[in-house]
Amino acid sequence: MPNWAVRGSYLARRDTWQRFTKVRDAPNAEKAKEIVFSELGGSHRVARRWVRIDSVEPTKEVA
């Protein structure tokens, strides 16, 4: 499966947006976004509406 770099930000506090970059294995870009939404919701308790995805780009695979 290809690696995808998902970049964006999420609302960490009332008025603070925390930027992030996550690289995940996924069959396509939509699935990579879903994985990141799930991880942020699970670890930071952030609802999907408070997550902004700026870009999803394929990256070189690491051997």
Rosetta silent file (secondary structure, phi, psi, omega in degrees, C-alpha in Angstrom):
SEQUENCE: MPNWAVRGSYLARRDTWQRFTKVRDAPNAEKAKEIVFSELGGSHRVARRWVRIDSVEPTKEVA
SCORE:     score description
SCORE:     0.000 S_00000001
   1 L     0.000  145.209  178.493    0.000    0.000    0.000 S_00000001
   2 L   -75.398  156.770  173.892    1.222    3.522   -0.673 S_00000001
   3 E   -90.392  144.223  178.401    2.061    5.989    2.067 S_00000001
   4 E  -126.414  133.574  175.014    0.029    9.199    2.321 S_00000001
   5 E   -96.981  116.478 -179.894    1.065   12.428    4.067 S_00000001
   6 E  -106.701  120.834 -178.794   -1.986   14.051    5.643 S_00000001
   7 E  -118.787  143.576  179.181   -1.482   17.672    6.728 S_00000001
   8 E   176.640 -155.241  179.154   -3.901   19.893    8.579 S_00000001
   9 E  -151.371  160.481  176.105   -4.867   21.264   11.978 S_00000001
  10 E  -138.970  155.310 -178.266   -7.323   20.596   14.788 S_00000001
  11 E   -77.543  106.853 -176.762   -8.872   22.727   17.504 S_00000001
  12 L   -85.978  -37.351  176.026   -6.785   21.940   20.589 S_00000001
  13 L  -135.496 -171.839 -176.078   -8.305   24.574   22.874 S_00000001
  14 L   -55.727  -39.136 -176.814  -10.976   27.175   22.527 S_00000001
  15 L  -134.161   22.878 -177.981   -8.915   29.399   20.219 S_00000001
  16 L  -121.146  119.561  176.448   -5.757   27.379   19.444 S_00000001
  17 E   -98.195  122.774  179.731   -5.371   25.345   16.266 S_00000001
  18 E   -95.539  123.647  179.977   -2.665   22.675   16.482 S_00000001
  19 E   -81.564  150.826  178.430   -0.995   21.801   13.168 S_00000001
  20 E  -147.069  157.259  169.492   -0.144   18.190   12.349 S_00000001
  21 E  -138.011  123.424  179.067    1.400   15.995    9.676 S_00000001
  22 E  -127.082  135.927  177.041    0.751   12.264    9.751 S_00000001
  23 E  -110.163  121.315 -175.622    2.068    9.672    7.314 S_00000001
  24 E  -133.976  149.978  172.916   -0.120    6.576    7.053 S_00000001
  25 E   -82.230  130.101  178.032   -0.415    3.490    4.841 S_00000001
  26 L  -160.053  154.030  179.828   -3.731    3.392    3.008 S_00000001
  27 L   -70.149  -26.402  179.223   -5.077    2.179   -0.338 S_00000001
  28 L  -153.171  175.006 -175.437   -6.256    5.688   -1.322 S_00000001
  29 H   -66.682  -38.807 -179.203   -6.409    9.306   -0.112 S_00000001
  30 H   -63.244  -41.499  178.887   -9.948    9.068    1.290 S_00000001
  31 H   -66.572  -36.536  177.226   -9.033    6.096    3.468 S_00000001
  32 H   -62.255  -41.552  177.059   -5.922    7.939    4.710 S_00000001
  33 H   -62.677  -42.830  179.348   -8.148   10.855    5.794 S_00000001
  34 H   -61.684  -39.769  178.666  -10.500    8.473    7.615 S_00000001
  35 H   -63.098  -43.003 -179.833   -7.574    6.908    9.482 S_00000001
  36 H   -67.032  -42.765  175.661   -6.352   10.343   10.621 S_00000001
  37 H   -56.357  -44.474 -179.022   -9.861   11.399   11.721 S_00000001
  38 H   -64.316  -43.657 -179.498  -10.103    8.200   13.739 S_00000001
  39 H   -65.310  -44.369 -179.399   -6.674    8.625   15.360 S_00000001
  40 H   -66.041  -39.620  177.860   -7.258   12.263   16.337 S_00000001
  41 H   -65.172  -39.791 -178.235  -10.690   11.463   17.740 S_00000001
  42 H   -73.157  -40.836 -174.996   -9.367    8.522   19.712 S_00000001
  43 H   -92.367  -30.520 -176.945   -6.243   10.096   21.165 S_00000001
  44 H  -114.250   -2.513 -179.531   -7.229   13.779   21.487 S_00000001
  45 L    57.969   45.072 -179.402  -11.057   13.506   21.706 S_00000001
  46 L  -104.959  126.328  176.557  -11.496   15.887   18.765 S_00000001
  47 L   -69.911  153.298 -178.015  -14.734   15.720   16.774 S_00000001
  48 H   -59.007  -31.718 -178.652  -14.396   15.509   12.991 S_00000001
  49 H   -69.074  -15.607  179.098  -15.922   18.946   12.562 S_00000001
  50 H  -101.057   14.905  177.246  -12.965   20.445   14.472 S_00000001
  51 E  -114.865  127.188  177.117  -10.364   18.866   12.179 S_00000001
  52 E  -110.445  119.442  175.820   -9.234   20.704    9.044 S_00000001
  53 E   -95.707  117.952 -179.778   -7.441   18.632    6.411 S_00000001
  54 E   -87.051  -41.533 -179.228   -5.307   20.908    4.219 S_00000001
  55 E  -155.761  151.421  173.028   -3.707   18.318    1.937 S_00000001
  56 E  -131.891  113.592 -174.827   -3.335   14.597    1.311 S_00000001
  57 E  -128.530  142.648  175.099   -0.320   13.742   -0.831 S_00000001
  58 E   -70.055  146.412  177.937    1.369   10.455   -1.743 S_00000001
  59 E  -122.708  167.533  177.330    4.870   10.037   -0.338 S_00000001
  60 L   -71.275  140.448  179.082    7.753    7.765   -1.213 S_00000001
  61 L   -74.285  142.426  179.689    7.534    4.372    0.390 S_00000001
  62 L   -97.316  127.289 -177.573   10.109    3.583    3.065 S_00000001
  63 L   -80.882    0.000    0.000   11.813    0.202    2.654 S_00000001
